[in-house]
Amino acid sequence: MQSQCLLLCFLALVICQGTETVLDLFPEYKVVQRRMDALENDNKALKVEIAQIKASRRGCQSGVFGQHAYPEIKFPVSGYITFNPPFTAVPALVYGLYLYDTSKDSNSRLVTEVTNLSKSGFNMKIKTYDDTKMWGARISWMACP
Protein backbone atom coordinates (compact mmCIF):
# COMPACT_ATOMS: atom_id res chain seq x y z
CA MET A 1 0.00 0.00 0.00
CA GLN A 2 2.80 2.39 0.91
CA SER A 3 4.64 1.68 -2.34
CA GLN A 4 1.45 2.35 -4.33
CA CYS A 5 1.07 5.71 -2.61
CA LEU A 6 4.68 6.63 -3.34
CA LEU A 7 4.25 5.63 -6.98
CA LEU A 8 1.09 7.76 -7.26
CA CYS A 9 2.92 10.75 -5.77
CA PHE A 10 5.86 10.22 -8.14
CA LEU A 11 3.55 10.03 -11.15
CA ALA A 12 1.72 13.14 -10.05
CA LEU A 13 5.00 15.01 -9.78
CA VAL A 14 6.10 13.81 -13.22
CA ILE A 15 2.76 14.85 -14.75
CA CYS A 16 2.95 18.35 -13.36
CA GLN A 17 6.65 18.50 -14.36
CA GLY A 18 7.75 19.90 -11.06
CA THR A 19 5.91 23.21 -11.45
CA GLU A 20 3.00 22.16 -9.26
CA THR A 21 2.65 20.21 -6.03
CA VAL A 22 0.47 17.16 -5.54
CA LEU A 23 -1.96 19.33 -3.57
CA ASP A 24 -2.31 21.61 -6.60
CA LEU A 25 -3.54 18.62 -8.59
CA PHE A 26 -6.30 18.00 -6.02
CA PRO A 27 -7.66 21.45 -5.02
CA GLU A 28 -10.66 19.89 -3.27
CA TYR A 29 -8.18 18.33 -0.82
CA LYS A 30 -7.17 21.80 0.38
CA VAL A 31 -10.82 22.75 0.91
CA VAL A 32 -11.52 19.57 2.83
CA GLN A 33 -8.35 19.98 4.92
CA ARG A 34 -9.25 23.59 5.84
CA ARG A 35 -12.75 22.47 6.84
CA MET A 36 -11.35 19.62 8.95
CA ASP A 37 -8.97 22.03 10.70
CA ALA A 38 -11.85 24.43 11.41
CA LEU A 39 -13.98 21.59 12.82
CA GLU A 40 -11.12 20.41 15.05
CA ASN A 41 -10.71 23.95 16.42
CA ASP A 42 -14.47 24.22 17.01
CA ASN A 43 -14.42 20.85 18.78
CA LYS A 44 -11.59 21.97 21.09
CA ALA A 45 -13.44 25.18 21.93
CA LEU A 46 -16.66 23.26 22.68
CA LYS A 47 -14.82 20.84 24.97
CA VAL A 48 -13.42 23.77 26.96
CA GLU A 49 -16.88 25.37 27.19
CA ILE A 50 -18.49 22.10 28.33
CA ALA A 51 -15.84 21.65 31.03
CA GLN A 52 -16.48 25.18 32.29
CA ILE A 53 -20.24 24.62 32.39
CA LYS A 54 -19.84 21.32 34.24
CA ALA A 55 -17.53 22.94 36.79
CA SER A 56 -19.90 25.83 37.44
CA ARG A 57 -23.18 23.89 37.46
CA ARG A 58 -22.85 21.21 40.04
CA GLY A 59 -26.19 20.13 41.29
CA CYS A 60 -28.11 21.09 44.37
CA GLN A 61 -27.35 19.57 47.75
CA SER A 62 -29.84 18.93 50.54
CA GLY A 63 -30.09 17.56 54.04
CA VAL A 64 -31.74 17.76 57.43
CA PHE A 65 -30.73 19.31 60.73
CA GLY A 66 -32.18 19.13 64.24
CA GLN A 67 -33.20 16.56 66.81
CA HIS A 68 -36.10 14.97 68.60
CA ALA A 69 -35.46 13.77 72.16
CA TYR A 70 -38.76 13.33 74.04
CA PRO A 71 -39.00 13.50 77.07
CA GLU A 72 -35.66 15.35 77.39
CA ILE A 73 -35.35 18.97 76.30
CA LYS A 74 -32.11 19.43 74.36
CA PHE A 75 -32.47 22.88 72.87
CA PRO A 76 -30.89 25.11 71.70
CA VAL A 77 -29.05 23.01 69.15
CA SER A 78 -26.53 24.27 66.63
CA GLY A 79 -24.12 22.83 64.11
CA TYR A 80 -22.09 23.38 60.99
CA ILE A 81 -23.34 21.80 57.76
CA THR A 82 -20.60 21.05 55.23
CA PHE A 83 -21.26 20.98 51.47
CA ASN A 84 -19.66 18.00 49.78
CA PRO A 85 -18.30 18.91 47.33
CA PRO A 86 -18.01 22.63 48.02
CA PHE A 87 -19.77 24.97 45.58
CA THR A 88 -17.76 27.18 43.22
CA ALA A 89 -19.69 30.25 44.49
CA VAL A 90 -21.91 30.96 47.49
CA PRO A 91 -25.15 29.04 46.82
CA ALA A 92 -28.75 30.05 47.41
CA LEU A 93 -30.15 28.34 50.50
CA VAL A 94 -33.75 27.54 51.36
CA TYR A 95 -34.91 25.74 54.46
CA GLY A 96 -38.12 24.87 56.24
CA LEU A 97 -39.39 23.36 59.45
CA TYR A 98 -40.71 19.83 59.01
CA LEU A 99 -40.90 18.58 62.62
CA TYR A 100 -41.97 20.56 65.68
CA ASP A 101 -42.82 18.84 68.98
CA THR A 102 -43.72 21.19 71.82
CA SER A 103 -45.76 21.19 75.03
CA LYS A 104 -49.40 22.20 74.96
CA ASP A 105 -48.93 23.74 78.42
CA SER A 106 -46.79 26.66 77.21
CA ASN A 107 -46.56 29.00 74.25
CA SER A 108 -44.83 27.59 71.18
CA ARG A 109 -41.84 29.70 70.23
CA LEU A 110 -39.17 28.68 67.77
CA VAL A 111 -36.28 30.57 66.22
CA THR A 112 -34.05 29.29 63.42
CA GLU A 113 -30.85 31.02 62.40
CA VAL A 114 -28.55 30.50 59.44
CA THR A 115 -25.17 32.23 59.62
CA ASN A 116 -21.83 32.13 57.84
CA LEU A 117 -23.21 30.82 54.53
CA SER A 118 -20.24 30.18 52.25
CA LYS A 119 -19.12 27.97 49.35
CA SER A 120 -18.18 25.24 51.83
CA GLY A 121 -21.14 25.24 54.24
CA PHE A 122 -23.16 27.16 56.84
CA ASN A 123 -24.07 27.32 60.53
CA MET A 124 -27.61 26.51 61.62
CA LYS A 125 -29.17 27.03 65.03
CA ILE A 126 -32.60 26.10 66.42
CA LYS A 127 -33.68 27.60 69.73
CA THR A 128 -36.67 28.56 71.84
CA TYR A 129 -37.20 31.35 74.35
CA ASP A 130 -39.20 32.21 77.47
CA ASP A 131 -41.10 29.23 78.88
CA THR A 132 -41.42 27.15 75.68
CA LYS A 133 -40.90 23.43 76.22
CA MET A 134 -39.74 21.86 72.96
CA TRP A 135 -38.74 18.22 72.56
CA GLY A 136 -38.09 18.22 68.86
CA ALA A 137 -37.47 20.37 65.83
CA ARG A 138 -36.00 19.45 62.48
CA ILE A 139 -35.16 21.58 59.48
CA SER A 140 -34.94 20.40 55.88
CA TRP A 141 -32.58 22.49 53.73
CA MET A 142 -31.47 22.72 50.09
CA ALA A 143 -28.57 24.68 48.60
CA CYS A 144 -28.28 25.35 44.85
CA PRO A 145 -25.75 27.20 42.69
Secondary structure by P-SEA (a helix, b strand, c coil): caaaaaaaaaaaaaaaccccccccccaaaaaaaaaaaaaaaaaaaaaaaaaaaaaaccbbbbbcccccccccccccbbbbbbbccccccbbbbbbbbcbbbbbccbbbbbbbbbcccccccbbbbbbccccccccbbbbbbcccc
